[in-house]
């Protein structure tokens, strides 16, 4: 890696680290206000006669709106960080590349500038939409992760993902303008799970958790990458990680999420009797003393078995290397 590329990465990491810490503080304050208002509203509704329920509802609403304002402020910080990253990327890589004659670096920096800028705009716009929907009651109340959900994400990401401010909004009908699609998606630290089937909940959470990880570690740029992949490659192709160039860091944002989803769903762990257990994240329990494996086929009807035309392919090494890489990235919060 050239000196200019290393410098670009260090500057981008420094900017995102500051933006993460500031936005995290703002988000946490908003969530605390919302929790306190929700508890107070419940208390008022139960104990104040006649007007209690109405007053309690108003108090809870004010708490949600206050949290929405804080979320918007946090996304503004992250968005500004993304734009600043894009500008420095263009200056260091673009101008530096022109001077040194490294046209590949110029192209990479120009793309980085565009994606960071668009990502910053998208994430800020998402925060604004979320606030408006909260004010007018078009969006369900966000809830913090429960203990089971936290344990699932900790199993996969260990300490590289800060779960404290991750929230979930359930129900397609409660996602406001985002109900145009039934697919879950992530906006910053808020996961819109839509009407995800309970049987698919955990693997979907892991997929969306990857997008939160991207947001926390690389900033708002992930949103432009994810939408860009779907627009350029098509919705189906953007999720087909087996067609992406390796390593995992070269996958598009949606393929990165799908890879982890499939590892959670179909990865295997060897049992003491020599048999193999599959699914429920057992792949991520592998260690130096316990073998794991991840084999996959693009045979849609049964990707864990395949057939003669679509045999199983071995992805264990890629899975372990990717998992180690992700887990070893320290949380910026």
KOLRO-597300 format. One record per residue: residue number from 1; residue in three letters; x, y, z of N, C-alpha, C in turn. Coordinates in steps of 0.2 Angstrom, whole numbers, always signed. Layout:
<rs>
R|NUM|ALA|X|Y|Z|X|Y|Z|X|Y|Z .
...
</rs>
This chain:
<rs>
R|1|UNK|+4|-6|+0|+0|+0|+0|+4|+6|+0 .
R|2|UNK|+3|+11|-4|+7|+17|-5|+6|+22|+1 .
R|3|UNK|+11|+26|+2|+11|+31|+7|+4|+35|+7 .
R|4|UNK|+2|+37|+2|-4|+41|+1|-10|+37|+3 .
R|5|UNK|-10|+31|+1|-16|+27|+3|-16|+26|+11 .
R|6|UNK|-10|+25|+14|-10|+24|+21|-12|+30|+24 .
R|7|UNK|-10|+36|+22|-12|+42|+25|-19|+43|+24 .
R|8|UNK|-22|+42|+18|-30|+42|+18|-33|+38|+23 .
R|9|UNK|-31|+32|+24|-35|+28|+29|-34|+30|+36 .
R|10|UNK|-28|+33|+37|-27|+36|+44|-31|+42|+45 .
R|11|UNK|-32|+46|+41|-36|+52|+41|-43|+50|+42 .
R|12|UNK|-46|+46|+37|-53|+44|+38|-54|+41|+44 .
R|13|UNK|-50|+37|+47|-51|+33|+53|-51|+38|+59 .
R|14|UNK|-47|+43|+59|-47|+48|+64|-53|+52|+64 .
R|15|UNK|-56|+54|+58|-62|+58|+57|-68|+54|+60 .
R|16|UNK|-68|+48|+58|-74|+44|+60|-74|+43|+67 .
R|17|UNK|-68|+42|+70|-67|+41|+77|-70|+46|+81 .
R|18|UNK|-69|+53|+79|-71|+59|+83|-79|+59|+82 .
R|19|UNK|-81|+58|+75|-88|+58|+74|-92|+53|+78 .
R|20|UNK|-89|+47|+78|-93|+42|+82|-93|+44|+89 .
R|21|UNK|-88|+46|+92|-89|+48|+99|-94|+53|+101 .
R|22|UNK|-94|+58|+97|-98|+64|+97|-106|+61|+96 .
R|23|UNK|-107|+58|+91|-113|+56|+89|-116|+51|+94 .
R|24|UNK|-112|+46|+97|-113|+42|+102|-116|+45|+108 .
R|25|UNK|-113|+50|+110|-115|+54|+116|-121|+57|+115 .
R|26|UNK|-123|+60|+109|-129|+63|+108|-135|+58|+108 .
R|27|UNK|-133|+52|+104|-138|+47|+104|-140|+44|+111 .
R|28|UNK|-135|+43|+115|-136|+40|+121|-140|+45|+126 .
R|29|UNK|-139|+51|+125|-143|+56|+129|-150|+56|+126 .
R|30|UNK|-151|+56|+120|-158|+55|+117|-162|+49|+120 .
R|31|UNK|-158|+43|+119|-161|+37|+122|-163|+37|+129 .
R|32|UNK|-159|+40|+133|-160|+41|+140|-166|+45|+142 .
R|33|UNK|-167|+50|+138|-173|+55|+139|-179|+51|+137 .
R|34|UNK|-179|+47|+131|-185|+43|+129|-186|+38|+134 .
R|35|UNK|-182|+35|+137|-183|+30|+142|-186|+33|+148 .
R|36|UNK|-183|+38|+150|-186|+42|+156|-193|+44|+155 .
R|37|UNK|-194|+47|+149|-201|+50|+148|-206|+44|+147 .
R|38|UNK|-204|+38|+145|-208|+33|+144|-210|+30|+151 .
R|39|UNK|-205|+30|+155|-207|+27|+162|-211|+32|+166 .
R|40|UNK|-210|+39|+165|-214|+44|+168|-221|+44|+165 .
R|41|UNK|-222|+43|+159|-228|+43|+156|-232|+37|+158 .
R|42|UNK|-229|+31|+159|-233|+25|+162|-235|+26|+169 .
R|43|UNK|-231|+30|+173|-232|+31|+180|-238|+36|+180 .
R|44|UNK|-238|+41|+176|-244|+46|+176|-250|+43|+174 .
R|45|UNK|-250|+39|+168|-256|+35|+166|-259|+31|+171 .
R|46|UNK|-255|+27|+175|-258|+23|+180|-260|+26|+186 .
R|47|UNK|-257|+32|+188|-259|+35|+195|-263|+41|+195 .
R|48|UNK|-263|+44|+189|-267|+51|+189|-274|+49|+186 .
R|49|UNK|-279|+51|+190|-286|+49|+188|-288|+54|+182 .
R|50|UNK|-292|+51|+178|-296|+55|+172|-291|+57|+167 .
R|51|UNK|-287|+62|+168|-282|+64|+163|-276|+60|+163 .
R|52|UNK|-275|+56|+167|-268|+52|+167|-266|+49|+161 .
R|53|UNK|-271|+45|+158|-269|+42|+151|-267|+47|+146 .
R|54|UNK|-271|+52|+145|-269|+57|+140|-262|+61|+141 .
R|55|UNK|-261|+63|+148|-255|+66|+150|-249|+61|+149 .
R|56|UNK|-250|+55|+151|-245|+50|+150|-243|+49|+143 .
R|57|UNK|-248|+49|+138|-247|+48|+131|-243|+54|+128 .
R|58|UNK|-244|+60|+131|-241|+66|+129|-233|+66|+131 .
R|59|UNK|-232|+64|+137|-226|+63|+140|-221|+58|+136 .
R|60|UNK|-224|+53|+134|-221|+48|+131|-219|+50|+124 .
R|61|UNK|-224|+54|+121|-223|+57|+114|-217|+62|+114 .
R|62|UNK|-217|+66|+119|-212|+71|+120|-205|+68|+120 .
R|63|UNK|-205|+62|+124|-198|+58|+125|-196|+56|+118 .
R|64|UNK|-201|+53|+114|-199|+50|+108|-196|+56|+103 .
R|65|UNK|-200|+61|+103|-198|+67|+99|-191|+69|+101 .
R|66|UNK|-190|+70|+107|-183|+72|+110|-178|+68|+107 .
R|67|UNK|-179|+61|+108|-174|+56|+106|-173|+57|+98 .
R|68|UNK|-179|+58|+94|-178|+59|+87|-174|+65|+85 .
R|69|UNK|-174|+70|+89|-170|+76|+88|-163|+75|+89 .
R|70|UNK|-162|+71|+94|-155|+69|+96|-152|+64|+90 .
R|71|UNK|-156|+60|+88|-154|+56|+83|-152|+60|+76 .
R|72|UNK|-156|+65|+75|-155|+69|+69|-148|+73|+70 .
R|73|UNK|-147|+75|+76|-141|+79|+77|-135|+74|+77 .
R|74|UNK|-136|+68|+79|-131|+63|+78|-129|+61|+71 .
R|75|UNK|-134|+60|+67|-133|+59|+60|-130|+65|+56 .
R|76|UNK|-132|+71|+59|-129|+77|+56|-121|+77|+57 .
R|77|UNK|-119|+75|+63|-112|+74|+65|-109|+69|+60 .
R|78|UNK|-112|+63|+60|-109|+58|+56|-109|+60|+48 .
R|79|UNK|-114|+63|+46|-114|+65|+39|-109|+70|+38 .
R|80|UNK|-108|+75|+42|-103|+80|+41|-96|+76|+41 .
R|81|UNK|-95|+71|+46|-89|+68|+46|-88|+64|+39 .
R|82|UNK|-93|+61|+36|-92|+58|+30|-90|+63|+24 .
R|83|UNK|-93|+69|+24|-92|+74|+19|-84|+76|+20 .
R|84|UNK|-82|+77|+26|-75|+79|+28|-71|+74|+25 .
R|85|UNK|-72|+68|+27|-68|+62|+25|-68|+62|+17 .
R|86|UNK|-73|+63|+14|-73|+63|+6|-69|+69|+4 .
R|87|UNK|-69|+75|+7|-65|+80|+4|-57|+79|+6 .
R|88|UNK|-56|+76|+11|-49|+75|+13|-46|+69|+8 .
R|89|UNK|-51|+64|+7|-49|+59|+2|-47|+62|-5 .
R|90|UNK|-51|+67|-7|-50|+70|-13|-44|+74|-14 .
R|91|UNK|-43|+77|-8|-36|+81|-8|-30|+77|-8 .
R|92|UNK|-30|+72|-3|-24|+68|-2|-23|+63|-8 .
R|93|UNK|-29|+59|-10|-28|+55|-15|-29|+58|-22 .
R|94|UNK|-33|+62|-23|-34|+65|-29|-28|+69|-32 .
R|95|UNK|-27|+74|-28|-21|+79|-29|-14|+75|-29 .
R|96|UNK|-14|+71|-24|-8|+67|-23|-7|+62|-29 .
R|97|UNK|-12|+59|-31|-12|+54|-37|-10|+58|-43 .
R|98|UNK|-13|+64|-44|-11|+68|-50|-3|+70|-50 .
R|99|UNK|-1|+71|-44|+6|+73|-44|+11|+67|-45 .
R|100|UNK|+9|+62|-42|+13|+56|-43|+11|+52|-49 .
R|101|UNK|+6|+53|-53|+4|+50|-59|+1|+43|-57 .
R|102|UNK|-2|+43|-51|-6|+36|-49|-13|+37|-51 .
R|103|UNK|-15|+36|-57|-22|+37|-59|-27|+32|-56 .
R|104|UNK|-25|+26|-54|-29|+22|-50|-31|+25|-43 .
R|105|UNK|-26|+29|-40|-27|+32|-34|-32|+38|-35 .
R|106|UNK|-31|+41|-40|-36|+47|-42|-43|+44|-43 .
R|107|UNK|-44|+39|-46|-51|+36|-47|-53|+34|-41 .
R|108|UNK|-50|+30|-37|-52|+28|-30|-54|+34|-26 .
R|109|UNK|-50|+39|-26|-52|+45|-21|-58|+49|-24 .
R|110|UNK|-59|+49|-30|-65|+52|-33|-71|+48|-31 .
R|111|UNK|-71|+42|-32|-76|+37|-30|-78|+38|-22 .
R|112|UNK|-72|+38|-18|-73|+39|-11|-76|+46|-9 .
R|113|UNK|-74|+51|-13|-77|+58|-12|-85|+57|-13 .
R|114|UNK|-87|+54|-19|-94|+54|-21|-98|+50|-16 .
R|115|UNK|-95|+44|-14|-99|+39|-10|-99|+42|-3 .
R|116|UNK|-94|+45|+0|-94|+48|+7|-99|+54|+7 .
R|117|UNK|-99|+58|+2|-104|+64|+1|-111|+62|+1 .
R|118|UNK|-112|+57|-4|-119|+54|-4|-121|+51|+2 .
R|119|UNK|-117|+47|+5|-119|+43|+11|-120|+48|+17 .
R|120|UNK|-117|+54|+17|-118|+59|+22|-125|+62|+21 .
R|121|UNK|-127|+63|+15|-133|+66|+14|-139|+61|+15 .
R|122|UNK|-138|+55|+13|-143|+49|+14|-144|+48|+22 .
R|123|UNK|-139|+48|+26|-140|+47|+33|-143|+53|+36 .
R|124|UNK|-141|+59|+34|-144|+65|+37|-152|+65|+35 .
R|125|UNK|-153|+63|+29|-160|+63|+26|-164|+58|+30 .
R|126|UNK|-161|+52|+31|-164|+47|+35|-166|+49|+42 .
R|127|UNK|-162|+53|+45|-163|+55|+52|-169|+60|+52 .
R|128|UNK|-169|+64|+47|-174|+69|+46|-181|+66|+45 .
R|129|UNK|-181|+61|+41|-187|+57|+40|-190|+54|+46 .
R|130|UNK|-185|+51|+49|-187|+47|+56|-190|+52|+61 .
R|131|UNK|-187|+58|+61|-190|+63|+66|-197|+65|+64 .
R|132|UNK|-198|+67|+58|-204|+69|+55|-210|+63|+57 .
R|133|UNK|-208|+57|+55|-212|+52|+56|-214|+51|+63 .
R|134|UNK|-209|+52|+68|-210|+51|+75|-215|+57|+77 .
R|135|UNK|-214|+63|+75|-218|+68|+77|-226|+67|+75 .
R|136|UNK|-227|+64|+69|-234|+63|+67|-236|+56|+68 .
R|137|UNK|-232|+52|+72|-235|+46|+74|-235|+41|+69 .
R|138|UNK|-231|+42|+63|-231|+37|+58|-226|+31|+59 .
R|139|UNK|-222|+32|+64|-216|+27|+65|-217|+25|+72 .
R|140|UNK|-217|+18|+72|-217|+15|+79|-211|+17|+83 .
R|141|UNK|-212|+16|+90|-207|+18|+95|-201|+13|+94 .
R|142|UNK|-195|+16|+94|-190|+11|+94|-188|+8|+100 .
R|143|UNK|-186|+2|+100|-184|-1|+107|-177|-4|+107 .
R|144|UNK|-174|-4|+112|-167|-6|+113|-167|-14|+112 .
R|145|UNK|-161|-16|+110|-160|-24|+110|-162|-27|+116 .
R|146|UNK|-165|-33|+116|-166|-37|+122|-160|-41|+123 .
R|147|UNK|-159|-45|+129|-153|-48|+131|-152|-54|+125 .
R|148|UNK|-157|-57|+123|-155|-62|+118|-152|-59|+111 .
R|149|UNK|-155|-53|+109|-152|-50|+103|-145|-48|+104 .
R|150|UNK|-144|-45|+110|-137|-43|+112|-132|-49|+112 .
R|151|UNK|-134|-54|+114|-130|-60|+115|-128|-63|+108 .
R|152|UNK|-133|-62|+103|-132|-65|+96|-127|-60|+93 .
R|153|UNK|-127|-54|+94|-123|-49|+90|-116|-50|+94 .
R|154|UNK|-116|-51|+100|-109|-52|+104|-106|-58|+101 .
R|155|UNK|-110|-63|+100|-107|-70|+98|-103|-69|+91 .
R|156|UNK|-106|-65|+87|-104|-64|+80|-98|-59|+80 .
R|157|UNK|-99|-53|+83|-95|-47|+82|-90|-46|+88 .
R|158|UNK|-91|-49|+94|-88|-48|+100|-88|-41|+102 .
R|159|UNK|-82|-38|+104|-82|-31|+106|-82|-26|+100 .
R|160|UNK|-82|-28|+94|-81|-23|+89|-87|-19|+87 .
R|161|UNK|-93|-22|+90|-99|-18|+89|-102|-16|+95 .
R|162|UNK|-103|-9|+95|-106|-6|+101|-114|-7|+101 .
R|163|UNK|-116|-11|+105|-124|-13|+105|-128|-8|+109 .
R|164|UNK|-125|-3|+113|-128|+1|+118|-134|+5|+115 .
R|165|UNK|-132|+8|+109|-137|+13|+106|-141|+10|+100 .
R|166|UNK|-140|+3|+99|-143|+0|+93|-151|-1|+95 .
R|167|UNK|-155|+1|+91|-162|+1|+92|-166|-2|+86 .
R|168|UNK|-172|-5|+88|-176|-9|+83|-182|-6|+82 .
R|169|UNK|-185|-5|+76|-192|-3|+75|-195|-9|+71 .
R|170|UNK|-200|-11|+74|-204|-17|+72|-210|-15|+68 .
R|171|UNK|-212|-19|+63|-218|-19|+59|-217|-14|+53 .
R|172|UNK|-219|-17|+47|-219|-13|+41|-223|-7|+41 .
R|173|UNK|-229|-8|+45|-234|-3|+45|-232|+3|+49 .
R|174|UNK|-227|+2|+54|-224|+7|+58|-218|+10|+56 .
R|175|UNK|-216|+9|+49|-210|+11|+47|-211|+17|+42 .
R|176|UNK|-217|+20|+42|-218|+26|+38|-217|+25|+31 .
R|177|UNK|-213|+30|+28|-212|+30|+21|-208|+24|+19 .
R|178|UNK|-205|+21|+23|-201|+15|+22|-205|+9|+21 .
R|179|UNK|-211|+9|+21|-215|+3|+20|-216|+1|+13 .
R|180|UNK|-213|+5|+8|-214|+3|+1|-210|-3|+0 .
R|181|UNK|-206|-6|+4|-203|-12|+3|-203|-16|+9 .
R|182|UNK|-204|-23|+9|-204|-27|+15|-197|-29|+17 .
R|183|UNK|-192|-27|+14|-185|-29|+16|-183|-25|+22 .
R|184|UNK|-181|-28|+27|-178|-24|+33|-172|-20|+30 .
R|185|UNK|-170|-15|+34|-164|-11|+32|-162|-7|+38 .
R|186|UNK|-156|-4|+38|-153|-1|+43|-152|+6|+41 .
R|187|UNK|-153|+11|+46|-151|+18|+45|-148|+20|+51 .
R|188|UNK|-141|+20|+51|-137|+22|+56|-137|+16|+61 .
R|189|UNK|-139|+18|+67|-140|+13|+73|-147|+10|+74 .
R|190|UNK|-151|+12|+69|-158|+10|+70|-160|+5|+64 .
R|191|UNK|-162|-1|+66|-164|-6|+62|-171|-7|+61 .
R|192|UNK|-174|-6|+55|-181|-7|+53|-182|-14|+51 .
R|193|UNK|-184|-18|+56|-185|-25|+55|-191|-27|+51 .
R|194|UNK|-196|-22|+50|-202|-23|+46|-206|-29|+49 .
R|195|UNK|-208|-34|+45|-212|-39|+47|-208|-46|+47 .
R|196|UNK|-202|-45|+49|-198|-51|+48|-201|-57|+52 .
R|197|UNK|-201|-63|+49|-203|-69|+52|-199|-71|+58 .
R|198|UNK|-202|-73|+63|-198|-75|+69|-193|-80|+68 .
R|199|UNK|-194|-85|+63|-189|-90|+61|-183|-87|+58 .
R|200|UNK|-184|-81|+55|-178|-78|+51|-175|-72|+55 .
R|201|UNK|-178|-71|+61|-176|-65|+65|-169|-64|+67 .
R|202|UNK|-166|-70|+69|-159|-69|+71|-154|-68|+66 .
R|203|UNK|-155|-72|+60|-150|-71|+55|-151|-65|+51 .
R|204|UNK|-157|-62|+51|-158|-55|+49|-155|-50|+53 .
R|205|UNK|-156|-51|+60|-152|-46|+64|-145|-46|+63 .
R|206|UNK|-142|-52|+62|-135|-52|+60|-133|-49|+54 .
R|207|UNK|-137|-50|+49|-136|-46|+42|-136|-38|+44 .
R|208|UNK|-141|-36|+47|-142|-29|+48|-137|-26|+53 .
R|209|UNK|-135|-31|+58|-129|-29|+62|-123|-28|+58 .
R|210|UNK|-122|-31|+53|-116|-29|+49|-116|-22|+46 .
R|211|UNK|-122|-20|+44|-123|-13|+42|-122|-8|+48 .
R|212|UNK|-124|-10|+54|-122|-5|+59|-115|-5|+61 .
R|213|UNK|-112|-11|+60|-104|-11|+61|-101|-7|+55 .
R|214|UNK|-103|-7|+49|-101|-3|+44|-101|+4|+46 .
R|215|UNK|-107|+6|+48|-109|+13|+50|-104|+15|+56 .
R|216|UNK|-103|+11|+61|-99|+13|+66|-91|+13|+64 .
R|217|UNK|-89|+9|+60|-82|+9|+58|-80|+13|+52 .
R|218|UNK|-85|+14|+47|-83|+17|+41|-87|+23|+40 .
R|219|UNK|-92|+25|+44|-96|+31|+43|-102|+30|+39 .
R|220|UNK|-104|+35|+36|-111|+35|+33|-110|+33|+25 .
R|221|UNK|-104|+32|+23|-102|+29|+17|-106|+23|+15 .
R|222|UNK|-107|+19|+20|-110|+12|+19|-116|+12|+15 .
R|223|UNK|-120|+18|+17|-127|+18|+14|-127|+19|+7 .
R|224|UNK|-122|+23|+5|-121|+24|-3|-119|+18|-6 .
R|225|UNK|-114|+15|-3|-112|+8|-6|-117|+3|-6 .
R|226|UNK|-122|+3|-1|-127|-2|-1|-132|-1|-7 .
R|227|UNK|-134|+6|-7|-139|+7|-12|-136|+7|-19 .
R|228|UNK|-130|+9|-20|-126|+9|-26|-126|+2|-29 .
R|229|UNK|-124|-3|-24|-124|-10|-27|-130|-12|-29 .
R|230|UNK|-136|-11|-26|-142|-13|-28|-144|-10|-35 .
R|231|UNK|-142|-3|-36|-144|+0|-42|-140|-2|-48 .
R|232|UNK|-133|-3|-47|-129|-5|-52|-129|-12|-53 .
R|233|UNK|-129|-16|-48|-129|-24|-49|-136|-27|-50 .
R|234|UNK|-141|-23|-47|-147|-26|-46|-148|-29|-39 .
R|235|UNK|-154|-29|-37|-156|-31|-30|-153|-38|-28 .
R|236|UNK|-155|-43|-33|-153|-50|-32|-145|-51|-32 .
R|237|UNK|-142|-48|-37|-135|-49|-38|-131|-45|-32 .
R|238|UNK|-133|-40|-30|-130|-36|-25|-129|-41|-18 .
R|239|UNK|-133|-45|-17|-133|-50|-11|-128|-56|-12 .
R|240|UNK|-127|-57|-19|-123|-64|-20|-116|-63|-19 .
R|241|UNK|-114|-64|-13|-107|-63|-11|-102|-67|-14 .
R|242|UNK|-104|-73|-16|-100|-78|-19|-97|-76|-26 .
R|243|UNK|-100|-71|-29|-98|-68|-35|-94|-62|-34 .
R|244|UNK|-92|-60|-28|-88|-54|-27|-81|-56|-26 .
R|245|UNK|-77|-51|-28|-69|-52|-27|-68|-53|-20 .
R|246|UNK|-63|-57|-18|-61|-58|-11|-55|-53|-10 .
R|247|UNK|-53|-51|-4|-56|-54|+3|-63|-50|+4 .
R|248|UNK|-66|-51|+10|-73|-49|+12|-73|-41|+11 .
R|249|UNK|-67|-38|+13|-67|-30|+13|-68|-28|+6 .
R|250|UNK|-68|-32|+1|-69|-30|-6|-76|-31|-8 .
R|251|UNK|-80|-35|-4|-87|-36|-6|-91|-29|-6 .
R|252|UNK|-96|-29|-9|-101|-23|-8|-104|-23|-2 .
R|253|UNK|-107|-18|+1|-110|-18|+7|-115|-23|+9 .
R|254|UNK|-120|-24|+4|-125|-29|+5|-122|-36|+5 .
R|255|UNK|-117|-37|+0|-114|-44|+0|-111|-45|+7 .
R|256|UNK|-108|-40|+10|-104|-41|+16|-109|-44|+21 .
R|257|UNK|-115|-40|+21|-120|-42|+26|-123|-49|+25 .
R|258|UNK|-124|-51|+18|-127|-58|+17|-122|-63|+18 .
R|259|UNK|-116|-62|+18|-111|-67|+20|-111|-69|+27 .
R|260|UNK|-112|-64|+31|-112|-65|+38|-119|-69|+40 .
R|261|UNK|-124|-67|+36|-131|-70|+37|-130|-77|+36 .
R|262|UNK|-127|-79|+30|-126|-86|+28|-122|-90|+33 .
R|263|UNK|-117|-87|+35|-112|-90|+40|-116|-92|+46 .
R|264|UNK|-120|-87|+48|-125|-88|+54|-130|-94|+53 .
R|265|UNK|-133|-94|+47|-138|-98|+46|-135|-105|+44 .
R|266|UNK|-130|-106|+40|-128|-112|+38|-121|-115|+40 .
R|267|UNK|-117|-111|+44|-111|-113|+46|-111|-118|+51 .
R|268|UNK|-106|-122|+51|-106|-129|+56|-101|-129|+61 .
R|269|UNK|-102|-133|+66|-97|-134|+72|-97|-141|+73 .
R|270|UNK|-91|-144|+74|-90|-151|+75|-92|-152|+82 .
R|271|UNK|-96|-157|+83|-98|-159|+90|-93|-164|+93 .
R|272|UNK|-93|-166|+100|-88|-170|+103|-88|-177|+100 .
R|273|UNK|-94|-179|+97|-95|-186|+94|-93|-186|+87 .
R|274|UNK|-90|-181|+84|-88|-180|+77|-93|-178|+72 .
R|275|UNK|-99|-178|+74|-105|-175|+70|-104|-168|+69 .
R|276|UNK|-108|-165|+65|-108|-158|+64|-115|-155|+65 .
R|277|UNK|-115|-149|+69|-121|-145|+70|-121|-139|+66 .
R|278|UNK|-127|-138|+63|-127|-132|+59|-132|-127|+61 .
R|279|UNK|-131|-121|+60|-135|-115|+61|-135|-112|+68 .
R|280|UNK|-139|-107|+69|-140|-103|+75|-133|-101|+77 .
R|281|UNK|-129|-99|+72|-123|-96|+74|-117|-100|+77 .
R|282|UNK|-118|-107|+76|-113|-111|+79|-106|-110|+76 .
R|283|UNK|-106|-108|+69|-100|-107|+66|-95|-102|+70 .
R|284|UNK|-98|-97|+73|-95|-92|+77|-92|-94|+83 .
R|285|UNK|-94|-100|+85|-91|-103|+92|-85|-107|+91 .
R|286|UNK|-83|-108|+84|-77|-112|+83|-71|-108|+86 .
R|287|UNK|-66|-112|+88|-60|-109|+91|-54|-114|+89 .
R|288|UNK|-48|-113|+92|-42|-117|+91|-44|-124|+93 .
R|289|UNK|-48|-126|+98|-50|-132|+100|-56|-135|+97 .
R|290|UNK|-60|-131|+93|-66|-134|+91|-66|-132|+83 .
R|291|UNK|-67|-137|+79|-67|-136|+72|-74|-133|+70 .
R|292|UNK|-74|-128|+65|-80|-126|+62|-79|-126|+54 .
R|293|UNK|-84|-126|+50|-84|-126|+43|-90|-122|+40 .
R|294|UNK|-89|-119|+34|-94|-116|+31|-93|-118|+23 .
R|295|UNK|-98|-122|+21|-99|-124|+14|-105|-121|+11 .
R|296|UNK|-105|-119|+5|-111|-116|+2|-112|-117|-5 .
R|297|UNK|-118|-118|-7|-119|-119|-14|-124|-114|-17 .
R|298|UNK|-124|-112|-23|-128|-107|-26|-135|-110|-28 .
R|299|UNK|-136|-116|-26|-142|-120|-27|-148|-117|-22 .
R|300|UNK|-152|-113|-25|-157|-109|-21|-161|-114|-16 .
R|301|UNK|-163|-119|-19|-168|-124|-15|-165|-126|-8 .
R|302|UNK|-158|-128|-9|-155|-130|-3|-147|-128|-3 .
R|303|UNK|-145|-122|-1|-138|-120|-2|-133|-124|+3 .
R|304|UNK|-136|-127|+7|-132|-131|+12|-130|-138|+10 .
R|305|UNK|-134|-140|+5|-133|-147|+2|-130|-147|-5 .
R|306|UNK|-134|-142|-9|-132|-142|-16|-134|-148|-20 .
R|307|UNK|-132|-148|-27|-134|-154|-31|-128|-155|-36 .
R|308|UNK|-129|-159|-41|-124|-161|-46|-122|-155|-50 .
R|309|UNK|-127|-150|-51|-125|-145|-55|-122|-139|-51 .
R|310|UNK|-124|-139|-45|-122|-133|-40|-119|-137|-34 .
R|311|UNK|-113|-139|-34|-110|-143|-29|-108|-138|-23 .
R|312|UNK|-107|-140|-17|-105|-136|-12|-98|-134|-13 .
R|313|UNK|-97|-128|-11|-90|-125|-11|-88|-123|-4 .
R|314|UNK|-81|-124|-3|-78|-123|+3|-76|-115|+4 .
R|315|UNK|-79|-113|+10|-78|-106|+11|-76|-105|+19 .
R|316|UNK|-74|-110|+22|-72|-110|+29|-66|-105|+30 .
R|317|UNK|-61|-105|+26|-55|-101|+27|-57|-94|+27 .
R|318|UNK|-61|-92|+21|-64|-85|+20|-68|-83|+26 .
R|319|UNK|-72|-88|+29|-76|-86|+34|-73|-85|+41 .
R|320|UNK|-68|-89|+42|-64|-88|+48|-59|-81|+48 .
R|321|UNK|-56|-80|+42|-52|-74|+41|-56|-68|+42 .
R|322|UNK|-62|-68|+39|-67|-62|+39|-69|-61|+46 .
R|323|UNK|-71|-66|+50|-73|-66|+57|-68|-63|+61 .
R|324|UNK|-62|-65|+60|-56|-63|+64|-55|-55|+63 .
R|325|UNK|-55|-54|+56|-54|-47|+54|-59|-42|+57 .
R|326|UNK|-66|-44|+57|-71|-40|+60|-70|-39|+67 .
R|327|UNK|-69|-45|+71|-69|-45|+78|-63|-41|+80 .
R|328|UNK|-58|-40|+76|-51|-37|+79|-51|-29|+77 .
R|329|UNK|-57|-27|+74|-57|-20|+73|-60|-17|+80 .
R|330|UNK|-57|-13|+84|-59|-10|+90|-65|-5|+89 .
R|331|UNK|-70|-6|+93|-75|-1|+93|-73|+6|+93 .
R|332|UNK|-76|+10|+89|-74|+18|+89|-78|+21|+95 .
R|333|UNK|-82|+18|+98|-86|+22|+103|-84|+21|+110 .
</rs>
